[in-house]
Amino acid sequence: MKKAQVIIDKEYLVGDVDKRLYGSFIEHLGRAVYEGIYQPESPFADENGFRKDTLELVKELNVPIIRYPGGNFVSGFCWEDSVGPKEKRPARVDLAWHVIEINQFGLNEFSDWCKKAGSQVMMAVNLGTRGVEDARNLLEYCNFKGGTKYSDLRKEHGYEEPHNIKTWCLGNEMDGPWQMGHKTAEEYARLAHETGRVMKWLDPSIELVACGSSASGMPTFGSWEATLIDECYDTIDYVSMHQYYGNRDNDSANFLASNVDLDQFISNVVAICDYVKGKKHGKKNINISLDEWNVWYHSNEADEQLEKWGEHPHQLEDVYNFEDALLVGSMLITMLRHADRVKIGCLAQLVNVIAPIMTSDTGAWRQTIFYPYLHCSLYGQGTVLNTIVKCPIYVAKQHGDAPFLDCVVVNNEESEELTIFAVNKDLEEDMEVTLDLRQFSQYKIKEHIVMHDHDLKAVNTEENPNRIKPERNGKSEVSDGILTAEMKSKSWNVIRLGRN
Ligand code: AHR
């Protein structure tokens, strides 16, 4: 059995976890909206046409904030088409996903749905085919109290009170050649700055996220951020990062090391933010909104075969296996280890489209990746402790040196709970992990949750929705102030300790 040591000190902190770290994303794409969260004809629909079964699972996940309406979709989005009487709303061609958008669910319905889900809205403006004026009008519609053209239009549509949306994205993936209205760094930086200024004049209480790179491997990565932040430093609050991974070569050891790349990506973006801050003699930090992250590759081939111009077809419907859940757990650990700078995270996406929740006509179920996301959202609140991990490493084909153990410890002083999240990536051997807990002498183990399976490719399906699920059967004990935990090979572990 391999051995690892985890070292913490309760005064040695990374930073507080922003609740928005466990956000998610709903795009008008595939069956995320239609059939996912909205399906008036379904027996599961409530009085608004929202699927109750989906809502229950979203509430279980405790999702703090949800990005909307895209994604690539937002770069062609005409928000006016998505509001007002449904029978008057036009269908539109969506050139991001080559489908027809029927506009029977729009931003007001999304705001209502988020209230029911207990989440905030994170709204994106279209900086692909549109610009300053439409962003201003949309913000006026959403956040202005009344007595003006667009705020009164909102009232006319039945929404007397403003939606008061606080977090706004200035476009989506503007560095990507696939994006409608794709721009150079200079073009986008100017537009983001000017749009952001106008938006903050209208509502100074909002926070703005500018588009960083669509992936660590983008050819413009680095120079894009430097140009952007140089121009927008005074206007924006966050720079976005997007990152998806896949196991296309079926090399599980390499795939499970993908968060080494994420870790480096985050560190590089932080370095660029701080370089510009230093150069400008600035006072504020630009922080990170990792507003798209996940595993995404299972559905790629099927999507290539899809016929164009359908209405909410099955698109990006990745069926996640057990190893995907392990990587999602490791990515969450990486995000937590950077909690001082990664303030917003959006698991992309939430329902049906590369999602933890799937629906069909017979109900909704949890994919494998649901669980690590759930555990972090519930128990990963408080302050991240600087977690030193001493463990053997391996060399991953693409990602180089990778620790066999990913681990982070979160201290919740308010609830007097300490939570250890860990992934043992060793495909063969179990691991004995020790941790000196003498600073938390009154704390006892409440539970040791484990997700483990011999079959990395096992999946949850409509027919067998509980094939992969967590158990509370981990072996760990505290003796003389030292925690000793057995972490099975290929496992996700959550050890919860508390005073009560
Ligand atoms: O989440 C799916 C897509 O991935 C989003 O629309 C886009 O922003 C990214 O490329």
Boltz pocket constraint, residues with backbone or C-beta under 6 A from the ligand:
constraints:
  - pocket:
      binder: B
      contacts: [[A, 27], [A, 70], [A, 71], [A, 72], [A, 73], [A, 172], [A, 173], [A, 214], [A, 292], [A, 348], [A, 349]]
      max_distance: 6.0
